[in-house]
């Protein structure tokens, strides 16, 4: 497991130029992989509810995979693959990186806040690009509320799985 212990160094600056100059944050690569495993688990949970919603005929106006397929100009299969890549690789790794700075003491709570942040980005960036309007206004308030709950659940699962994997602590060391 020595190869997993390679460290990434990122500068953390103080906007006022005082205090912690010369300090570097050390993030262990294994945490990124653990975040991706958590992201995969969260994406599976969220996707399960998306499929169940479709099977029950709830909110038929909201077909996220169809919207993503249209945006990609491809098939539903390509959209599902993109959905899982975003939820697993992008959001999972980003959670591992941001985890020490997120509010809430427990990882599941930090994950929940992270999921809400991912939802906000989706509502502000993706939904308007897909033609659904800001905060999915063209699809109705139920879609906005349901996607918020799904993303909060995604984050809670992501954070819980990440915690179960025992992430390595982030250290502050002099430069």
N, C-alpha and C positions, 0 to 999 in steps of 0.2 A: 504494500500500500504506500510505499515511499513516493511513487509517482503522483499520488493524489495529494501529497503534502506540499507540492510546489505552491509557492505563495505569490499572490498578486499584490502589488503595491500601488496605492492611489494616494495622491496628495489630498489632504484635507486642509483647506485654508480658512483662516479667520478673516471675515470681511473687514474687520477693523484693523487688521494687520498686527494684532497683539495676541498674546496668550500662547496658542499652541503652534506657532511657526516651528517648522522642523519636525513636526510629528507626522508619522505615516500610519495609515490604517493598513493592517495586514488581513487579507481575506484568504482563507484556505480554499483551494479549488474544490475540495470535497463538498463544501457547502453549496456550491453552485449545482453540483450533481444531485444533492439532497433536495434542493429547491425544485429541480426539474422532476424528481420523483413525486414530490408533493404537488407540483403543477399537473402532472399526469393524473394523479388521483382526483384532484379537484375538477379537472376537465372531464374525467369519466363520470363523476357525480353530476355535474352540471348537464352534460350531454344526455345522461339517463333521464333526467327530468325534462329536457327538451323533447326527446323522443316520446316520452309518456304524454306530454302536453299535446303533441301532434296526433298520437293515437286516440286520445280522448276527444279531439276536436276542440280543444280549448284555445282561444285566441288564434283562429286560423289566419287572421290578417298578419300575424307575426311569424315569419319563416326565416329565421336567422341564416340557416344554411342556404336557403334559396337566394337570399339577399347577397350573401357572400359569393355564391356561385355566379350571380349576375355581375357583381363587381369584378370578379376575377376573369370573367368571360369564359368560364369553363363549366365543368360538370359539378354535380352535387358531390361526387367522390372527391374531386379536387378541393371543394369547399370544406368537406369534413377533414381532409388531411391538413389544410391550412388552419382550421379551427383547433385541431389538436396540437399542431406545431406552435401556434401562438400561446395557447394555454399551458403547454408543457415547457417549451424552451424559452420563449420570451418572458412570459409572466413568472414562470418558476425561477429562472435565473435572476430576474429583477427582484423578486421577493427576497431571495437569499442575500442579495446585495443591500437592499434597503431595510431588512429585518432589524438590525440594531437601532435604527432611527425611527421606526414606526411606533405610534402610541400603543399603550396596552402592555401589561407585563407578560402575559402568556402568549405563546406563539399563535394559538388559535385566534386570539383576539387581534393580534397584529395582522394575521392573515385576513380576518374579517375586514379590518380597515383597508388593507391592501386591495381586497376584492371590490370594496366600495369605490376605491380610487380607479380601479380598472373599469368599473361600470361607468363612472363619470367620464372617463376618456372615450369610452365607446359611445356614450350619449352625445358628447360634444363633437367628436371627430367622425366616427364611423356612420352613425345613423344619418346625419345630414348628407354624407357622401352617397349613401344608399338610397336617398330620396325619402327617408322616413321623417325628416325634419329634426330640429334640435330637441333632444330628449324624447325622440320618437313621437313627437306631437301629432304627426299625421296618422299614427296607428292607435292612438288612444292612451289614456292614463293607466289602464290595466297593464299594458305592455311595459311602460316605464316602471311601475311598481313590481311587476313580476321579474323583470330583468335585474332590478336592484336586489331582490331576495335571492335570485339565483347566483348573482355575483358575490353576495355576502356569504352564501353557503359555500361557493367555490373557494373563497378565501379562508373560511374556517377549516375546510378539509385540507387545503394546501398547508396552512399553518400547523394543523394537528399532525399531519404526516411528517412535516419537516421537523417538528419537535420530537416525534417518536424516533427519528433517525439520529437524534442527538447531534445537532450542528456544533461545529468547533467554534469556540469563542473568538471574537474579533479582538485583536490586541492593539494597543497604542504603544508604539516604540519610538524612541528618538531617531531622527534621520541620520 
